[in-house]
């Protein structure tokens, strides 16, 4: 996607699929490109790239600050997914939409002791 200048803009666990066509081989595939946008044009300030969309808890702080989407926004979303997989918690610590958008996603405060407590 990055080489094609595309941003998915809604990466979350629900949109990551595993596929196996042969035994002992596993492919990771992405689904739901409904919010995907072409971002490869320099200084692309179009509404398509700056409009906030996606799923709370996986949206990059720079997007919430109004700076628009880039490939880095998808990288943040992947990090949020990995965090959720390893800890069993949402990165923001809340599933309440207003809290995620207004506060927690912008701060990105991570509490490793709290979030990894179940592993000890």
N, C-alpha and C positions, 0 to 999 in steps of 0.2 A: 504494500500500500504506500509505503514511504517513497519508494522509487517512482511511483505513479502520481505522486502529489495528492494523495487522498487522506482524509482524516475520517475515521469511522464515527466518532463523536458519541457513541453509546456502548463502549466496551464495558461489559459486566459479566459475571459468571454465567448468566443465562444465555449469553451470546457466544460463548466459547464451547465448541463441540469437539468431541474426540471421534475419529473415524479409523477403522481398521479394515483394509481390503484383504490383507494377508495376515496370518498368525505371526505374532512377535513384531508387528509393525504398527505403529500408532501415529496418526496424523492429527495435528491440531488445526481446526478450521474455525473461521469466524462466520457468524450469521447475522442477519438483520442489519442490512445496510441502508435502512430507511432514513437515517440522519446523516449519512456519509456526504462529504462535500469535497470538491476540488479546491485545494489550498495552495497549489504550486505557484500560482501567479504572485509575483512580488507585490508587497503592500496591498494585498487583497482585503479591502475593508467592506466587502459586500455584506448585505444583511445575512446571506447564507452562511458566512463564516463567523460573523460576530453574534448571531442569535444564540442564546443559551438554550441548549437542548441536551438530552441524555438522562441519566438516572442519578438521583441524589446519592451521594456517597462515593461516586466514581468520577465526578466532574472536577477537572483541574482548577486550582485556586485562581490561576490567571484568567481562566474563562469567566469565573464568577466575578472577577474584578473588572470585566468588560474589555479585556484585551483580545478576545477572539480565540479561535482554535488554531492549533498547529499540530504537527506530528508529535510534539512534546506532550500535548494534551492527552493523546492516546497512550503514551508511555506512562503518564501519571495514572491513568485508568488501569493499565496492566499492573502497576505497582499496588494499587488498591485491591485488585483481584488477588494478587499473591498474598498480600497482608491478610485478607479474609480467609484464604485457604490455610495459611499457617497458624493463624490465631483463632479462627472461628468467630471473629468479631468484625464488624464494619469499621473501616479506618476512622470514620468520624466518631464512632462510639455511640451513635444514635441512628435510629431508622426514621425518626420524625423529620419530615421534609423541611419544615420551617427551620429547625435547629441545624440541619445539615447545610442548607443553602446560606443561611444568614451568618452562622457562626463557625461551626466546626470544620467544614470543608476549607474555609479560608485560612484558618489557623493551622490546620494539619498537625495538631498536637498529638503525639503518639505516646502512650503509656505502656511500655514493653512489660513491666512487672505485672500490671493488671491484665494485659492481654495474653500473656503467656503463662499465667498462673495455673491454668488447667493442665499444663504439660509437666509440672513438677510433682 
